Amino acid sequence: MKNFIKGQDVSYTAVSGRSYRAIIVERKIDFKKGLIKKPAMKEMTYHYLIEVQKNDLREKILCTENQLKYDFL
């Protein structure tokens, strides 16, 4: 387990294989009634809500831990 924290800069690898800079917005483990609370999430393995910057746009994405890496830049 990598133990990313809220507010941490990370590198997100999309399904396409392309990497983007991102920031951790929420961690599933931190809350019971947070942003990742939909009933469908019980069957999925989403661990984090991140904000990805693509070009000049920011997009919030649910992702798994294995899609994230530490961003040392």
MONORWO-V715534 format. One record per residue. SS is DSSP state (alpha for helix, beta for strand, coil for the rest). PHI is phi in degrees with one decimal (none if undefined). BURIAL is b if it has 16 or more other C-alpha atoms within 10 Angstrom, else e. Layout:
BEGIN
SS&PHI&BURIAL / SS&PHI&BURIAL
END
This chain:
BEGIN
coil&none&e / coil&-89.1&e / coil&55.3&e / coil&-70.5&b / coil&-117.9&e / coil&-59.3&e / coil&89.7&e / coil&-76.0&e / beta&-78.7&b / beta&-137.5&b / beta&-111.3&b / beta&-106.2&b / beta&-104.3&b / coil&-73.6&e / coil&-57.6&e / coil&-68.1&e / coil&97.4&e / coil&-79.7&e / beta&-104.2&b / beta&-136.0&b / beta&-75.4&b / beta&-149.8&b / beta&-133.4&b / beta&-74.6&b / beta&-93.4&b / beta&-145.7&b / beta&-114.1&b / alpha&-58.2&b / alpha&-67.8&e / alpha&-80.5&e / coil&-149.1&e / coil&-102.0&e / coil&-125.9&e / coil&-97.5&e / coil&-72.1&e / coil&-96.4&b / coil&-135.0&e / coil&-65.7&e / alpha&-55.3&e / alpha&-63.8&e / alpha&-68.0&e / alpha&-59.5&e / alpha&-88.3&e / coil&-105.3&e / coil&-110.6&e / coil&-71.3&b / coil&-113.9&b / beta&-140.3&b / beta&-106.5&b / beta&-121.5&b / beta&-114.0&b / beta&-103.6&b / beta&-104.4&e / beta&-115.8&e / coil&57.0&e / coil&-105.6&e / beta&-106.8&e / beta&-115.2&e / beta&-135.3&e / beta&-92.9&e / beta&-136.0&b / beta&-85.7&b / beta&-146.0&b / coil&-96.8&e / alpha&-61.7&b / alpha&-72.8&e / alpha&-88.9&e / beta&-114.2&b / beta&-136.7&b / beta&-65.3&e / coil&-105.9&e / coil&-93.9&e / coil&-79.6&e
END
